[in-house]
Amino acid sequence: MNLEPVWISLKTGCISILITFFFGVFIAYLVGRIQKESIKIMVDGLLTLPLVLPPTVMGFFLLMIFGKNGPLGKLFISLFGIKIAFSWLATVISAVTISFPLMYRSSKAAFESVDEDMVSAARTLGMKEWTIFRRIIIPNSLEGLVSGTILAFTRGLGEFGATAMLAGNIAGKTQTLPLAIYSEVAAGNVESAFPYVGIMIGICLLAVVVMNTYQVRVQRKRKNL
């Protein structure tokens, strides 16, 4: 079995979840501070769009943006000499784009569950917004943030459509586990796809077990308080 798709997927998943986590948490906090409800609904809808659109459609938009003739594609080529489309970087961009809504919505829901009285009391005591966010909102949202991180990681790890459109299916370069599975099945090598499927199931199952274990521990601590 060729292990390159495994390493490419793990590398892509780890880098993309770091970006998705900080970006998702930050954007969720900013959206939560929007006062006008109509604007908040519109922004929320746009940020959630990658979750409901077919991945191939998102891949098409990404290709139009990051392709060699796209605005950001041209910018990266002219400034850094980097061609994003059909490179490993494209797998990261695809994973971040598709997994971001899960991290964003989980963070947003977690922040909204924080007791407003605690936040108001902190403001009354003169605490700055960043201090409130760091010492009150984040600790009280940790369960939701952990769940969102794991769900976003597994979603990014399993991304297929957008990755195929923007990064292609280049063996040893952009061929992630889902693309490797597709390639083996398309070539009629169903038996060769089984190890890749098993690895995907194992990683995702482990992630879900970690999430559930953490949630059980948190619930036990709450009962003991």
KOLKOL-754151 format. One record per atom (N, C-alpha, C): residue in three letters; z, y, x. Coordinates in steps of 0.001 Angstrom, whole numbers. Atoms other than C-alpha are relative to their C-alpha. Layout:
- ALA, Z, Y, X
...
END
This chain:
- MET, 0, -1202, 836
- MET, 0, 0, 0
- MET, 0, 1256, 874
- ASN, 58, -1272, -713
- ASN, -897, 3482, 1249
- ASN, 1144, 902, -482
- LEU, -1172, -795, 377
- LEU, 2293, 5562, 1318
- LEU, -263, 1505, 17
- GLU, 280, -1440, -62
- GLU, 559, 8923, 1797
- GLU, 183, 705, -1342
- PRO, -248, -674, 1292
- PRO, 521, 9712, -1969
- PRO, 1480, 176, -310
- VAL, -1444, -99, 224
- VAL, 4277, 9056, -2020
- VAL, 553, 1215, 738
- TRP, -510, -1116, -798
- TRP, 4980, 11513, 799
- TRP, -540, 1329, -510
- ILE, 588, -1240, 528
- ILE, 2593, 14110, -629
- ILE, 708, 415, -1283
- SER, -689, -296, 1258
- SER, 4263, 13857, -4048
- SER, 1420, 492, 234
- LEU, -1383, -400, -271
- LEU, 7791, 14067, -2651
- LEU, 51, 1381, 651
- LYS, 51, -1313, -651
- LYS, 6875, 17006, -413
- LYS, -344, 1086, -1014
- THR, 391, -959, 1038
- THR, 5163, 18765, -3299
- THR, 1135, 235, -982
- GLY, -1083, -111, 967
- GLY, 8032, 18024, -5685
- GLY, 1177, 797, 525
- CYS, -1155, -690, -579
- CYS, 10744, 19274, -3319
- CYS, -271, 1489, 203
- ILE, 328, -1416, -224
- ILE, 8961, 22508, -2366
- ILE, -159, 730, -1329
- SER, 256, -662, 1286
- SER, 7865, 23259, -5929
- SER, 1277, 224, -792
- ILE, -1222, -183, 800
- ILE, 11325, 22736, -7447
- ILE, 861, 1120, 583
- LEU, -720, -1130, -587
- LEU, 12842, 25205, -4970
- LEU, -545, 1321, -548
- ILE, 641, -1210, 528
- ILE, 10340, 27820, -6096
- ILE, 282, 130, -1489
- THR, -176, -11, 1451
- THR, 10629, 26870, -9766
- THR, 1429, 349, -388
- PHE, -1405, -253, 332
- PHE, 14436, 26940, -9742
- PHE, 326, 1489, 77
- PHE, -364, -1411, -186
- PHE, 14886, 30452, -8339
- PHE, -839, 912, -898
- PHE, 876, -809, 839
- PHE, 11886, 31866, -10191
- PHE, 388, -142, -1466
- GLY, -353, 259, 1395
- GLY, 12894, 30226, -13491
- GLY, 1311, 636, -398
- VAL, -1313, -594, 278
- VAL, 16530, 31341, -13304
- VAL, -100, 1527, -47
- PHE, 126, -1456, -79
- PHE, 15598, 34894, -12317
- PHE, -738, 561, -1216
- ILE, 784, -478, 1139
- ILE, 12951, 35307, -15030
- ILE, 773, -182, -1300
- ALA, -792, 235, 1216
- ALA, 15223, 33766, -17682
- ALA, 1074, 1076, -167
- TYR, -1022, -1052, 48
- TYR, 17931, 36283, -16793
- TYR, -616, 1337, -399
- LEU, 667, -1264, 331
- LEU, 15483, 39206, -16953
- LEU, -430, 37, -1463
- VAL, 447, 59, 1394
- VAL, 14043, 38078, -20304
- VAL, 1200, 160, -940
- GLY, -1206, -111, 822
- GLY, 17567, 37752, -21682
- GLY, 516, 1415, -117
- ARG, -467, -1387, 12
- ARG, 18182, 41410, -20872
- ARG, -950, 935, -755
- ILE, 923, -819, 788
- ILE, 15169, 42642, -22879
- ILE, 632, 298, -1352
- GLN, -689, -400, 1218
- GLN, 16560, 44594, -25804
- GLN, -878, -127, -1243
- LYS, 891, 19, 1155
- LYS, 13523, 44799, -28071
- LYS, -439, -1426, -311
- GLU, 221, 1403, 358
- GLU, 13196, 41503, -29945
- GLU, -1476, -369, -6
- SER, 1424, 323, 81
- SER, 9430, 41703, -30514
- SER, -604, -208, 1392
- ILE, 482, 140, -1374
- ILE, 8767, 42181, -26791
- ILE, 532, -1290, 611
- LYS, -600, 1225, -529
- LYS, 11162, 39358, -25923
- LYS, -729, -1232, -521
- ILE, 720, 1132, 595
- ILE, 9362, 36993, -28320
- ILE, -1368, -173, 640
- MET, 1330, 60, -612
- MET, 5969, 37869, -26846
- MET, 60, -506, 1439
- VAL, -146, 417, -1394
- VAL, 7114, 37478, -23234
- VAL, 385, -1473, 79
- ASP, -443, 1393, 32
- ASP, 8866, 34213, -24055
- ASP, -1169, -935, -330
- GLY, 1158, 812, 364
- GLY, 5696, 32893, -25679
- GLY, -970, -163, 1153
- LEU, 915, 60, -1147
- LEU, 3562, 33756, -22646
- LEU, 544, -897, 1104
- LEU, -614, 804, -1054
- LEU, 6030, 32142, -20244
- LEU, 73, -1478, -365
- THR, -82, 1384, 456
- THR, 6205, 28982, -22363
- THR, -1385, -635, -136
- LEU, 1370, 472, 233
- LEU, 2408, 28696, -22709
- LEU, -406, -1203, 859
- PRO, 397, 1172, -798
- PRO, 1929, 26288, -19745
- PRO, 587, -1318, -488
- LEU, -643, 1213, 510
- LEU, 4246, 23842, -21517
- LEU, -763, -597, -1169
- VAL, 660, 473, 1223
- VAL, 2143, 23613, -24678
- VAL, -1510, -149, 162
- LEU, 1436, 139, -237
- LEU, -1376, 24017, -23307
- LEU, -295, -1301, 743
- PRO, 375, 1183, -788
- PRO, -3215, 20932, -21994
- PRO, -16, 344, 1485
- PRO, -20, -284, -1443
- PRO, -2700, 20692, -18204
- PRO, -1370, 324, 580
- THR, 1341, -298, -508
- THR, -6469, 20717, -17668
- THR, -395, 1443, -295
- VAL, 281, -1404, 330
- VAL, -6680, 24088, -19412
- VAL, 721, 915, 987
- MET, -733, -781, -993
- MET, -3965, 25461, -17141
- MET, -657, -137, 1366
- GLY, 702, 211, -1262
- GLY, -5806, 23923, -14204
- GLY, -1254, 844, 93
- PHE, 1203, -838, 39
- PHE, -8949, 25746, -15276
- PHE, 343, 1455, 320
- PHE, -422, -1377, -253
- PHE, -7122, 29085, -15344
- PHE, 429, 188, 1454
- LEU, -432, -75, -1389
- LEU, -5540, 28365, -11966
- LEU, -1193, 14, 947
- LEU, 1207, 44, -832
- LEU, -8943, 27540, -10515
- LEU, -737, 1332, -44
- MET, 635, -1311, 122
- MET, -10331, 30813, -11857
- MET, 761, 1078, 772
- ILE, -830, -992, -700
- ILE, -7428, 32677, -10235
- ILE, 45, -257, 1498
- PHE, -207, 333, -1413
- PHE, -6990, 30810, -6943
- PHE, -1232, -603, 676
- GLY, 1227, 500, -608
- GLY, -10537, 29523, -6419
- GLY, -565, 1003, 993
- LYS, 531, -872, -1046
- LYS, -12629, 30989, -3597
- LYS, -614, 1284, -560
- ASN, 552, -1202, 633
- ASN, -14192, 33441, -6070
- ASN, 1006, 688, -921
- GLY, -1038, -593, 830
- GLY, -10934, 34158, -7917
- GLY, 691, 1146, 716
- PRO, -638, -1180, -611
- PRO, -8916, 37351, -7323
- PRO, 1030, -348, 1070
- LEU, -1011, 375, -991
- LEU, -5965, 35695, -5567
- LEU, -584, -890, 1079
- GLY, 667, 835, -991
- GLY, -8216, 33175, -3881
- GLY, -667, 833, 1074
- LYS, 654, -910, -940
- LYS, -10254, 35959, -2285
- LYS, 1029, 743, 857
- LEU, -1042, -747, -706
- LEU, -7062, 37833, -1369
- LEU, 602, -833, 1127
- PHE, -595, 875, -1021
- PHE, -5552, 34868, 490
- PHE, -985, -279, 1140
- ILE, 1016, 254, -1031
- ILE, -8819, 34201, 2315
- ILE, -166, 1223, 897
- SER, 221, -1228, -778
- SER, -9258, 37845, 3392
- SER, 1215, 388, 834
- LEU, -1205, -419, -701
- LEU, -5615, 38462, 4377
- LEU, 520, -1039, 986
- PHE, -628, 1055, -807
- PHE, -4481, 35101, 5746
- PHE, -974, -1067, 490
- GLY, 967, 1024, -374
- GLY, -7648, 33070, 6116
- GLY, 323, -1353, -597
- ILE, -435, 1246, 648
- ILE, -6151, 30469, 3758
- ILE, -800, -226, -1274
- LYS, 705, 390, 1220
- LYS, -8262, 28694, 1169
- LYS, 951, -868, -829
- ILE, -1010, 690, 803
- ILE, -5925, 27647, -1624
- ILE, -579, -1191, -755
- ALA, 588, 1074, 808
- ALA, -8222, 25582, -3845
- ALA, -298, -1218, 869
- PHE, 238, 1280, -669
- PHE, -8421, 21911, -2838
- PHE, 745, -105, 1334
- SER, -900, 125, -1140
- SER, -5571, 22245, -348
- SER, 1350, -507, -504
- TRP, -1318, 478, 425
- TRP, -2018, 20887, -332
- TRP, 771, 1103, -727
- LEU, -659, -1126, 662
- LEU, -781, 24351, -1300
- LEU, -346, 44, -1487
- ALA, 424, 18, 1402
- ALA, -2758, 23947, -4542
- ALA, 823, -987, -818
- THR, -844, 960, 731
- THR, -629, 20902, -5474
- THR, 1345, 638, -344
- VAL, -1274, -687, 242
- VAL, 2503, 23052, -5148
- VAL, -152, 1029, -1114
- ILE, 245, -1017, 1029
- ILE, 1030, 25873, -7238
- ILE, -140, -647, -1369
- SER, 180, 715, 1271
- SER, -1, 23406, -9939
- SER, 1331, -512, -530
- ALA, -1299, 541, 415
- ALA, 3429, 21754, -10008
- ALA, 934, 1108, -472
- VAL, -856, -1132, 392
- VAL, 5227, 25112, -10162
- VAL, -425, 546, -1357
- THR, 513, -571, 1253
- THR, 2993, 26394, -12967
- THR, 358, -869, -1200
- ILE, -234, 902, 1132
- ILE, 3428, 23323, -15155
- ILE, 1487, -245, -250
- SER, -1428, 296, 161
- SER, 7154, 22748, -14502
- SER, 842, 1241, -282
- PHE, -761, -1240, 188
- PHE, 8220, 26401, -14671
- PHE, 563, 169, -1417
- PRO, -551, -220, 1338
- PRO, 8538, 26573, -18504
- PRO, 1254, -816, -297
- LEU, -1188, 824, 235
- LEU, 11063, 23706, -18500
- LEU, 1224, 619, 663
- MET, -1107, -644, -705
- MET, 13228, 25450, -15906
- MET, 370, 1313, -674
- TYR, -229, -1286, 653
- TYR, 12828, 28798, -17627
- TYR, 744, -162, -1321
- ARG, -604, 167, 1319
- ARG, 13711, 27572, -21114
- ARG, 1397, -610, 101
- SER, -1335, 576, -197
- SER, 16642, 25464, -19882
- SER, 970, 1072, 483
- SER, -850, -1082, -511
- SER, 18008, 28455, -17964
- SER, 315, 1013, -1093
- LYS, -173, -970, 1087
- LYS, 17488, 30782, -20916
- LYS, 1009, -511, -1028
- ALA, -932, 591, 962
- ALA, 19310, 28412, -23287
- ALA, 1410, -64, 578
- ALA, -1316, 78, -638
- ALA, 22133, 27966, -20778
- ALA, 660, 1369, 51
- PHE, -552, -1359, -60
- PHE, 22569, 31725, -20352
- PHE, 441, 475, -1386
- GLU, -330, -423, 1360
- GLU, 22567, 32272, -24115
- GLU, 1257, -686, -530
- SER, -1188, 734, 456
- SER, 25379, 29713, -24498
- SER, 1298, 547, 601
- VAL, -1191, -590, -627
- VAL, 27740, 31732, -22287
- VAL, 686, 939, -981
- ASP, -792, -819, 923
- ASP, 30529, 33401, -24253
- ASP, -196, 1489, 312
- GLU, 259, -1433, -195
- GLU, 29559, 37054, -24705
- GLU, 1285, 789, 217
- ASP, -1274, -701, -177
- ASP, 33232, 38041, -24863
- ASP, 410, 21, 1472
- MET, -319, 62, -1427
- MET, 33679, 36912, -21249
- MET, -813, 1038, 779
- VAL, 882, -952, -669
- VAL, 30704, 39004, -20147
- VAL, 436, 1431, -306
- SER, -436, -1342, 406
- SER, 31892, 42022, -22131
- SER, 1307, 383, 680
- ALA, -1281, -263, -662
- ALA, 35391, 41709, -20679
- ALA, -204, 334, 1470
- ALA, 294, -260, -1416
- ALA, 33957, 41597, -17153
- ALA, -575, 1398, 183
- ARG, 570, -1353, -83
- ARG, 31954, 44769, -17820
- ARG, 1083, 1052, -209
- THR, -1101, -926, 274
- THR, 35061, 46455, -19212
- THR, 865, 192, 1246
- LEU, -807, -56, -1217
- LEU, 36867, 45621, -15968
- LEU, -755, 646, 1165
- GLY, 770, -710, -1010
- GLY, 34090, 47361, -14035
- GLY, -811, -875, 937
- MET, 796, 886, -854
- MET, 32316, 44342, -12580
- MET, -1477, 359, -101
- LYS, 1429, -284, -27
- LYS, 28717, 44933, -11526
- LYS, -773, -1165, -613
- GLU, 814, 1024, 680
- GLU, 25910, 43053, -13281
- GLU, -282, -1204, 900
- TRP, 270, 1108, -911
- TRP, 25063, 40994, -10188
- TRP, 1233, -875, 183
- THR, -1252, 752, -138
- THR, 28737, 40002, -9801
- THR, 269, -821, -1253
- ILE, -171, 731, 1261
- ILE, 28914, 39045, -13477
- ILE, -925, -1207, -43
- PHE, 982, 1090, -1
- PHE, 25756, 36962, -13107
- PHE, 439, -1118, 938
- ARG, -344, 987, -1024
- ARG, 27020, 35216, -9968
- ARG, 1311, -720, -293
- ARG, -1331, 594, 148
- ARG, 30659, 34641, -10933
- ARG, 317, -506, -1406
- ILE, -307, 399, 1385
- ILE, 30551, 34225, -14701
- ILE, -1148, -766, -639
- ILE, 1124, 611, 714
- ILE, 27087, 33449, -16048
- ILE, -448, -1302, 655
- ILE, 482, 1195, -694
- ILE, 25943, 30965, -13381
- ILE, 996, -1171, -109
- PRO, -941, 1129, 111
- PRO, 29180, 28856, -13275
- PRO, 94, -584, -1402
- ASN, -105, 485, 1375
- ASN, 29275, 28648, -17070
- ASN, -1324, -530, -547
- SER, 1313, 509, 411
- SER, 25577, 27739, -17248
- SER, -436, -1194, 835
- LEU, 390, 982, -1013
- LEU, 25632, 25103, -14530
- LEU, -554, -1291, -589
- GLU, 466, 1250, 600
- GLU, 25197, 22094, -16813
- GLU, -1456, 114, -440
- GLY, 1372, -215, 447
- GLY, 22030, 23518, -18361
- GLY, -957, 203, 1154
- LEU, 844, -241, -1165
- LEU, 20707, 24629, -14989
- LEU, -313, -1291, 742
- VAL, 213, 1298, -657
- VAL, 21169, 21171, -13486
- VAL, -1003, -836, -786
- SER, 927, 752, 850
- SER, 19411, 19548, -16448
- SER, -1417, 552, 112
- GLY, 1311, -619, -119
- GLY, 16564, 22049, -16242
- GLY, -653, -287, 1336
- THR, 524, 273, -1340
- THR, 16181, 21488, -12501
- THR, -559, -1408, 93
- ILE, 444, 1401, -74
- ILE, 15916, 17718, -12847
- ILE, -1224, -230, -868
- LEU, 1161, 152, 881
- LEU, 13523, 17905, -15797
- LEU, -1236, 663, 594
- ALA, 1125, -702, -624
- ALA, 11353, 20445, -13981
- ALA, -513, -773, 1213
- PHE, 400, 781, -1180
- PHE, 11353, 18299, -10831
- PHE, -847, -1205, -395
- THR, 754, 1184, 426
- THR, 10215, 15162, -12649
- THR, -1332, 392, -639
- ARG, 1261, -459, 602
- ARG, 7602, 17146, -14594
- ARG, -995, 392, 1080
- GLY, 877, -382, -1098
- GLY, 6205, 18624, -11403
- GLY, -480, -1202, 790
- LEU, 348, 1217, -735
- LEU, 6261, 15232, -9710
- LEU, -1099, -775, -718
- GLY, 971, 758, 779
- GLY, 4215, 13728, -12528
- GLY, -1222, 784, -426
- GLU, 1135, -828, 395
- GLU, 1704, 16559, -12847
- GLU, -1330, -625, 435
- PHE, 1301, 624, -262
- PHE, -1890, 15324, -13069
- PHE, -1165, 957, -256
- GLY, 1186, -754, 413
- GLY, -4346, 17541, -14969
- GLY, -263, 1255, 805
- ALA, 178, -1254, -729
- ALA, -3771, 20916, -13321
- ALA, -225, -257, 1483
- THR, 172, 348, -1410
- THR, -3470, 19299, -9893
- THR, -1417, -474, 280
- ALA, 1362, 500, -178
- ALA, -6781, 17491, -10327
- ALA, -1021, 1137, -34
- MET, 932, -1117, 121
- MET, -8490, 20742, -11331
- MET, 57, 927, 1205
- LEU, -144, -991, -1068
- LEU, -7087, 23012, -8615
- LEU, 4, -620, 1395
- ALA, -152, 604, -1327
- ALA, -6264, 20640, -5740
- ALA, -988, -1127, 256
- GLY, 899, 1129, -172
- GLY, -8717, 17835, -6373
- GLY, 769, -1288, 245
- ASN, -597, 1320, -229
- ASN, -8073, 14200, -5520
- ASN, -423, -471, 1393
- ILE, 407, 265, -1381
- ILE, -8465, 14188, -1732
- ILE, 1037, -901, 655
- ALA, -912, 972, -607
- ALA, -6913, 11117, -124
- ALA, 603, 549, 1287
- GLY, -699, -456, -1188
- GLY, -4289, 11983, 2477
- GLY, 246, 1485, 55
- LYS, -148, -1455, -14
- LYS, -4364, 15668, 1560
- LYS, 584, 529, -1300
- THR, -479, -504, 1298
- THR, -3929, 16378, -2158
- THR, 215, -1122, -1008
- GLN, -133, 1122, 935
- GLN, -3740, 12907, -3686
- GLN, 1470, -347, -218
- THR, -1381, 293, 351
- THR, -342, 12735, -5352
- THR, 77, -1364, -684
- LEU, -181, 1306, 631
- LEU, 1119, 9630, -7005
- LEU, -788, -154, -1303
- PRO, 789, 148, 1231
- PRO, -390, 10299, -10470
- PRO, -1501, -120, 273
- LEU, 1419, 62, -339
- LEU, -3807, 10880, -8885
- LEU, -341, -1327, 673
- ALA, 223, 1294, -643
- ALA, -3443, 7744, -6772
- ALA, -67, -1106, -1041
- ILE, 12, 993, 1083
- ILE, -2649, 5719, -9891
- ILE, -1326, 55, -746
- TYR, 1274, -177, 700
- TYR, -5682, 7150, -11658
- TYR, -1161, -552, 829
- SER, 1095, 444, -869
- SER, -7942, 6454, -8666
- SER, -77, -1517, 69
- GLU, -20, 1460, -90
- GLU, -6843, 2833, -8392
- GLU, -480, -648, -1303
- VAL, 410, 553, 1297
- VAL, -7271, 2170, -12116
- VAL, -1481, 251, -242
- ALA, 1411, -342, 184
- ALA, -10641, 3970, -12208
- ALA, -904, -886, 846
- ALA, 776, 862, -885
- ALA, -11803, 1796, -9312
- ALA, 123, -1471, -371
- GLY, -178, 1381, 439
- GLY, -10720, -1341, -11151
- GLY, 1067, -751, 769
- ASN, -1070, 632, -784
- ASN, -7823, -2024, -8757
- ASN, 1344, 178, -703
- VAL, -1206, -180, 813
- VAL, -5156, -2290, -11435
- VAL, 1241, -490, 744
- GLU, -1155, 539, -716
- GLU, -2880, -4442, -9274
- GLU, 485, 948, 1087
- SER, -387, -949, -1051
- SER, -2929, -1821, -6521
- SER, 739, 1210, -567
- ALA, -665, -1138, 634
- ALA, -1697, 778, -9018
- ALA, 1457, -301, -331
- PHE, -1360, 380, 403
- PHE, 1471, -1176, -9886
- PHE, 1083, 539, 936
- PRO, -1050, -552, -880
- PRO, 3437, -172, -6736
- PRO, 213, 1497, -195
- TYR, -118, -1434, 234
- TYR, 2680, 3503, -7354
- TYR, 726, 288, -1318
- VAL, -666, -154, 1303
- VAL, 3724, 3160, -10984
- VAL, 1491, -294, 136
- GLY, -1405, 366, -201
- GLY, 6929, 1436, -9912
- GLY, 784, 1086, 721
- ILE, -665, -1078, -741
- ILE, 7761, 4207, -7450
- ILE, 235, 1208, -901
- MET, -157, -1122, 928
- MET, 7152, 6886, -10094
- MET, 1131, -254, -980
- ILE, -1054, 350, 962
- ILE, 9359, 5082, -12596
- ILE, 1364, 49, 684
- GLY, -1265, 21, -729
- GLY, 12064, 4576, -9955
- GLY, 536, 1394, 275
- ILE, -425, -1370, -308
- ILE, 12160, 8239, -8909
- ILE, 461, 730, -1261
- CYS, -339, -692, 1257
- CYS, 12160, 9548, -12484
- CYS, 1258, -570, -633
- LEU, -1201, 627, 558
- LEU, 14777, 7016, -13614
- LEU, 1236, 437, 774
- LEU, -1115, -447, -832
- LEU, 17008, 7954, -10684
- LEU, 390, 1435, -349
- ALA, -264, -1398, 344
- ALA, 16662, 11642, -11576
- ALA, 735, 110, -1330
- VAL, -648, -37, 1318
- VAL, 17604, 11013, -15210
- VAL, 1422, -538, 70
- VAL, -1343, 566, -170
- VAL, 20586, 8855, -14177
- VAL, 930, 1023, 637
- VAL, -798, -1049, -646
- VAL, 21820, 11641, -11890
- VAL, 365, 1084, -1009
- MET, -247, -1021, 1015
- MET, 21470, 14157, -14733
- MET, 1045, -464, -1010
- ASN, -940, 531, 997
- ASN, 23301, 11938, -17234
- ASN, 1394, -173, 590
- THR, -1295, 173, -655
- THR, 26068, 11140, -14735
- THR, 716, 1337, 148
- TYR, -587, -1335, -143
- TYR, 26622, 14823, -14065
- TYR, 512, 510, -1339
- GLN, -401, -465, 1321
- GLN, 26756, 15612, -17790
- GLN, 1254, -718, -487
- VAL, -1186, 768, 398
- VAL, 29292, 12829, -18407
- VAL, 1235, 519, 727
- ARG, -1132, -513, -779
- ARG, 31518, 14153, -15618
- ARG, 444, 1362, -503
- VAL, -329, -1322, 525
- VAL, 31337, 17680, -16997
- VAL, 742, -117, -1327
- GLN, -648, 206, 1295
- GLN, 32257, 16473, -20489
- GLN, 1420, -550, 150
- ARG, -1343, 536, -257
- ARG, 35210, 14513, -19101
- ARG, 953, 1083, 471
- LYS, -828, -1105, -490
- LYS, 36482, 17584, -17274
- LYS, 411, 922, -1135
- ARG, -302, -861, 1134
- ARG, 36264, 19605, -20480
- ARG, 1075, -618, -893
- LYS, -993, 686, 840
- LYS, 38266, 16991, -22379
- LYS, 1382, 39, 634
- ASN, -1277, 7, -704
- ASN, 40957, 17029, -19702
- ASN, 620, 1375, 117
- LEU, -540, -1362, -93
- LEU, 41355, 20809, -19830
- LEU, 988, 282, -1133
END
